[in-house]
Amino acid sequence: MDNPSPVSSLVRQALPTDCMQLVSFVQQHGAGILQVSPLFLLHHCSTTWVYVQPNTQAIVGLLMSWQSPEQYSTAIIEGIVAHPDADRTQMAGCLLQTAIDHWTNACLRNLTAPAYPPNHWLFNTFAQAGFVARPHGHIMLSNKVLAQEKICLHRKKMRPSMNSANGQVNEETLFEYFQDGNAIWGTYSGGEVVRGVLIGQMNANRDIRFQYFQIDKEGQFYQGRSKSSTEFLNDGRIALYEDWEWTANKKGNGNSIIEEIKE
């Protein structure tokens, strides 16, 4: 295992015991822009990072982020706060890169942050990291599309774009996947399917073997299996190309294409 660099060793995840101290820190150094409560910080400790002095381990900066419950595959950076005596450029860049790495590994597609004006000390940090300002309702936000380096279906929502005539899923069927390592599972419903569940395993070639079980609108139960190859589409979304067959209560086989939904 590689040893951490001196810079990366200055960043650590926030702890529940840090909450009161961090609220006070934000109130003192947040310039009134960031408003947080101990309860909010406690809830989002796992995606809040602090920057500490190497000798004293005193906190001199923090970045707060959380996953949006409303925007698909999106995490939100609430803001970065720095002590006035800290090396703000290094501190902000290191905290931001930590957040980018975390949310990329979490398989999210977008990272959203405040759109800082050019005269704000954080403007260059976000610009250099690839954030682009864009309107969001009546306000401006900055957004970075996170480049996925590996196929990951965790929390992905997908719909079929094609299926054989003897299949039951169609463009009205919504699949929701979860992944832990090579294990993948999920649920689906819509169209002819009232409820379906599936479980599968991905191999080293990114192919997935699924077993699935579903009930349709007529109250009939069906069981099947599939082998799916995976790829990134030109716009970065994931597609599954499936060869499937019924294994219980129905005969036949077919092909389908299931694509990650567009945002």
Summary of the structure (lengths in Angstrom):
residues: 263
radius of gyration: 22.5
end to end distance: 37.4
largest distance: 71.0
contacts: 764
relative contact order: 0.10
helix: 19%
strand: 44%
